[in-house]
Amino acid sequence: MIKRLQRRLTAMVIGVLLVIAVGIVLAINGANLVSIRGRMYASLEILMENEGRRPEGFLFQEDHREPPSGQDRERPEGADFRGARLRGERDQLASLTNSYTVRFDADGALSEWTSDRAELYTDEQIASIAGEIWRRGEGRGRIETQYYALRLTDEGGLAVVVDDRSEMAGVRSLLLSTVVVTALACMALGAGAVLLIRRMLRPVAEAFEKQKQFVWDASHELKTPLAVIAANADVLAGQIGPNEYLGYIRSEVRRTDRLVQNLLTLARLDSGTVRAEKRPFDLGRALLRVALPFESTVFEAGKTLETDVPEGVSCHGDEEMIQQLAVILLSNALKYSDERGRIRLRMRAQGGKRIIEVHNTGEPIAPEAQAHVFDRFYRADSSHNRENQGNGLGLAIARTIVEAHRGRIGVSSAPGEGTTFTVTLPE
C-alpha cells in the first residue's frame, strides 16, 4: 500500500513537472516566434516605405556605432530615409539578412527583381513566389519561409519580400536548447521529488508496519482464548443442555473467530508472506467447485442461485485465491439479498480479460457508500448491520486478492436492479 502510494505521488509530481516544462518551452518559443513575426512585418513596412531599398542609415549588428558628432553618415544619391525616423525603427533591420524587391507590370507579370543577396535565389524561384504573391492580391502574408508585402500602383505593383530562414535556424536552436535544459531540470527535480517523497512517507511506512505487526500479534494471541472459550462452551452445553445465554456465547465466539481469521488473512497478504502462486488453470471449473456446494446454503435460506459459468476458459493466477474470492462475493450476495432473492454468478472471456460478475437482488447500496465498500471495517448503515454478522473485512480481502492478480474490482447498485460486483482479471 505504501509503495503504491509512493508510485502514485511520484507519477503525479513527474506529471506536473512535465506539464510545467512543456508550458515553459511553448511559452518561450511561442513568444520568440511572435517576436520574429513582428520584426518581419515591421521590416516589411520600413522597406516598403523606402520603395524596397534597404536604408543605408540603419545600424546593423556588426556596426552599432553612431557617427561622430557633427558628421552625417554618407548617403547614396536618391536614398530615402522616411522609415528611419526613430532609433527603434532602425533596429528592426538589425538582424535582417535576406530580402528582395519585385516589380510587376500592369498585367501582373514580373518585370524585374533586385536583391542585395541575389546569389541566394534563381529567376525561377523568384518567378514562382512573385506569381503566388500577385495571385493573393494586395496586402501582406507569408509563403513558406518568406514574408511579403504587396502594394498595387497604376503601373502594376511593388512587392517586398523578407526571408526568415536564418531566423528559423535560430528558432530551432532555441527550441533544442530549451528542450534540453527543461528536460535536465525535470530529471533533476524528479530525482529530488522521489527522494523527498520517500523521506516524507518513511514515518507512514513505519507506522503501517507496526500496525500490521500489531494485527498479526493480536490475532495470534486471540486464537488461544477463543479456542478455550469455545471448548468450555461445548462442555457446558453437554452438561446443562440448550441454554439461551450459552447460545449467545457460542455465537459471539464464532463471530469473533471469523474476525480473527480475516485479520490474519489480511495481515499475511499485507506482509507478503502469502503470495499468489500463478499458474494456468480452468477458471470456469474453479468457480463451479465453489458454486455447486453453495447451492444448498442458498436453498436453505429460501433463495435461488443461478450460474452462467462456461468451462474451458483458462486463467493465469492462483486458483485457491480466486476460489476464496468467489466465496467472499457469493457469501456477501447471500447475506445482503432480499427475502426469496436471486443470486447470479456469471463468468465470461472478453479478449484477453476474464470477467466475473456476482449479482444479487435486494436493497441497493447508497451511492456515497459504494466508494467505501472495499474499505476495511466499513459497514453501510442501511444494510451492513450487526444482524448480518459481518465484520467489514470480506470485501477488503477480495480487493487485496484482485490487486495481487493485477486486476480490478468494482460495484454497481441501483434501486430495482440490485447489486453487482464485477471482477476483471488478466488472462
N, C-alpha and C positions, 0 to 999 in steps of 0.2 A: 504493500500500500504506500509506504513512504517512497519507495523507488518510483512508483507510478506517479506520485505527486511531484517528485523531483523532475521526472521527464516532462511532465506537463508544464511545470513552471519554466523549465529550460526552453522548451519549444515556444512557449508564449513570449519569453524575453527575446529569443532569437528572432521570432516573427516580427515583434515590434521594432527591433533594431534594423531588420531588413526593410520594413516599410519606411522607417525614417531615412535609411541610406538611399533607397530609391527616390524618395521625395527630395532629398538634398541634391542628388545627381540630376534629376529632372529640373529642379528649380535653377541650379547653376547653369546648366546647358541651355535650358529654355530662355533664361534671361540673356545669355550670350547670343543666341540666335535672334532674339528680338532686337538686341543692340545692333547686331550686324545688319539686320533688315533696315533698321532706322538709318544707319550710316549709309547704306547703299542708296536709299531713296533721297537722303539729303545730298549725297554726292551727285545723283542724277539731276536734282534741282539746280545745284550750282553749275554743273556742266551745261545744262540746258539754257540757263541764263546767259552763259558765255558762248552760245552757239556751238556747243560741243567741244570747245577748246579748254584745255587744262590751264587755268590761270597761272602765270609764272610767278605771281606774288604769293602763292601758297607755300607754307613751310612743310617740308617732308621729314620723315623720320631721321634721315641721315644728316639733316641740317636744320636745327631749330633756332639758330642764332638770328637775332634781329640785326638789320643793317645799322651801321654806325650812325650816331646822331647827326642829323642834318643831311644825310645821304639817302637817296632813293635807290631801291633795287632796280637794276636795268630791266626795262620792259621792251619786248619786241614791238615793232610798229604794228598798229592795228589791234593790239591786245585790249580786251575789255575786262574790267575788274568789277562788274556790278555785283558779282557773288561774293566779293571779299570785303564786305562791309564790316564784319565783326571777326574778332580773333577765333571765336568758337566755330564760325563757318569755315575759316581757313583750315582748322584742324580736321574737318570732315574728310578731306582728301589726303590726310597724313599717311594712311595705310593703303591708299588706293594703288593697285598695281596694274591692272589691265582695264582699258576702256577703248571704245572706238565710236566713231560717228558715222551714221549712214544717212545719205540724202536720196530722196525719191523724186521722180518727176511727176507730172500731173496725172499720169496713168498708173502710178504706184510702182513703176519699175525702178530697180536700183540704178541710180545714176553714178554714184561714187561712194567710196567709204575711205575713211582715214583713221589711223591709229598710231600712237607712239610706240606700240609693240606689234607692228604689223607681221613680224615673223611668227607670231603665235597663231595666226589664222590663215585660212585659204579663202580664195574667192568663192568656192562652192559653199563653205561653211557660212560665210557672211551672207551669201545669197539666200540660203535656206532660212537663217534666222530673220533676215530682213523680210522675206515673204510672209513668215508667220506673224511678225510684228504688224505689217500692213494689213493682214487679214483680220487681226484682232481689233484694229481701229485705234483711234486717238486715246491716249491715257498712259497708264504705266502698268507694269506687271513683271512676271518672271517666266523665263523659258529655260528650263533645266538649271544651269548654274549662272544664268545671265539675267540681270535686272535691266529693264529698259524703260524709256520714256519717249513717247511719240507726240510730235506737235505738227498738225497739218497747216499748210500755207497755200496761198494761191498758186504757187509754182509746183507744189507737191507736198513734201513733208520732210521733217528732220527728226531722226531718231538717235538717241544717245544710249549706249549700252555699257554697263559696268559688269565685269566678270568677277565672280566671287570665289573662284577656285582656290585661290591662296587662302582666303578667309575660311573656307570649308576645311582646308587642311588643318588650320588652327583649331577649328571646332572639333575635328576628330581627335586631335592631340589632347585638347582639354577634356573631351569625353573619356578617353582612355585614362588620363591622369586621375580624374575624379572617381572613375570606377575602381581603379586600383587602390587609391587612397581610402575610399569608403569601405572597400572590401577588407583591407587590412585593419581598418578601425573596427569594423564589425567583428572580425575574428578576435581582435584583442578584447573588445568589450564583451563578446560572447564567452570567451575563456574566463574573464573576470566574473561574469554573471554566474557561470557554472560553479566556480569556487565559492562565491558569496551565497548562492542558494544552498550548496552543501553545508556551509557553516551555519546558515540560519536554520536548516532542518535537522541539524545534528541533535539539539535538545529534544525535538519532537520524536526523532527516531529512538533516542534513548528511552524516553517516556513510554513509547509504544512497545519497545522490547520488554520493559519492566512490567507493563500491563499484561502482555502475552504470558510472561513467566508467572505472574500472579494468578492468571486464569488457569494456567496449567497446574500450578501447585495446589490451588484451592480446589480444583475439580478432583484431583487425585486424593486430597485429604477428605473430601466429602464422600467418596465412594465407600470407604470403610464404615463410617457411622450409618450410612444409608443401608448398607447390607445387613448390619447388626439390627437396625430398627425393623427392616423387612422380615428378618428371620424370627425375631421375637414376636412380631405381629402374627406371623403364621402359627407359632407355637400357641399364642394366646387364643387365636381363633379355634385351634383344635381343642382347647380346654373349655372355653366358655361358649363356643358356638357363635352363630351370627350375632353381631353387635353393631349398632349404628355408629358409635364413636370409633370403634375399631375399624370400620369400613372407611371412615374419613381418614384415619391414619394411613391405611394401606394405599388409598387413592393419592394422598399427598406424597407418599414415598415414591410411588410410580411416576408421578408428575415431576418430582424433583430429580429422580434418576434419569428421566429423559432429558431434562435440562442439563444435567452434568455430562451426559453422553454427547449432547450437542456442543457444549462448551469444549469438551476435549477434542471433538472433531474439528471445530474451528481453530483451536489452538494448534493442532497438528498441521492443518492446511496453512495457517499463517506462518508457522515456523519453518515450513518447507520440509519437515521430516516425512510428510506424506506427499509424494509426487505422482502425477499422472503417468502411469506406465502405458504409453501409447503404442498400440499395435492395431492392425486391421481386424475388424470383427463385423458380424452381421447386426446392424443397428435394429432392424425390424424384429429379429428373433430375440435380441436382448430386451427390447421393450415388452414383447409379448410374454416373456418369462415373468415380468413384473405384473402385467395387467391381468393375466389369467387367474393367479391366486387372489388378486384384489377383487375379483368379481363377487366372491362370496361375502366379503366385508360390505361391499356396496349393496348387495341384495338384502343382507340383514338390516341395513339402515333404511330399507324401503325405497331405494333409489336405483337408477339404471346406469350401466356403463356401456358406452359404445366405443368400439375400436376400429380405426381405419389405418392399419399398420401393415404395409406390404413387406414380405420377407425378401431377402436377397439384395438389400440396399447396404452397401459397405460403408464403414466409417472408420477413421483412424483416430483412436483415442483409448481411454481407459474404460473398459466395459463395465467394471464394477462401479466406478464413479458415475457413469451415465445411468446405470440402473438405480443407484441411490438418488440421483436427480429425479428420475421418473417417480420413485416412491414419494419423494417430498412433494412434487407437484400434484400427484394423484391424491395424496392424503390431504393436502391443502384444499383441493377441489371438493373432496368428500366433506370436509369439515365445514366449509362455508357455502355449500349448495343449499338450496331451499328444500323444504319437505317434499318428498317424492320427486326430487330434481333429477336432472340428467347430467352425466359427466361424459365427456368425449375425449379420447386420446387419438391424436392423428399425427402421422409422420409422412413426409414426402421429400423427395430429392428435387432440388431446383438448381440445375447447373452443377457447380462444384460445392454446393451448400446442402446441408441436411437440416430440415426444419421440423421441429417437434412442437405440437400445439396441445395444450390441455385446457379444455373449456368446461365450465360449469354454469348452470343456471342459478339464479338467486339474486340476492340484493347486491347491487354494484358497489364497487369501491369508489369512494368520492374522488373527484379529480385531484384535489390537493393532497390526498393520501397516496395516490398512485406513484408519485415520485419517491416515496419513502418506504414502500412495502418491502424493499430488499435491505433496508437498514436493520442493524441488529437490535433486537428487543422492541422493534416498532410494532404497535398494535393499534389499528384504526379503531376509534371509539364506537363506530356504528356496528361493526361486525366482529372485530378481533377482541372479544371479551373473554372473561375467565371461564364462562360456561363451555367454551370450545376447547379448553385445556391446551391452549397454545402458549408458547414461550417467546415467540418472535424471532427464533433463530433458524427455522427451517428454510425460509426463502433466502436468508443471508448465506447459508451453506450452499443452496442451489446456485446463487450468483458466483460464489467462490469456485465451485466446480466448473461452471461455464467459462469463467475467466481463465481457469487453468488449461482449458482446451482452446483458448483464443477465440471464443465465441461471444454471442450477445444474447441477453435475455431481457424481455420486456413484457409489459402487461397492458391490456386494453379492457376497459369496462364501461358499460353504459346501461341505463335503465332499459329493461325489456330485452336486452341482448346478453346479459350475464357477463362473466369474466373469462378472459382468455390469456393464458401465459404462453408466450412464444419464445422458443429457444432456437437460435441459429448457430449451427456448428459447421466448421470447415470439413471438407471431405476427408 
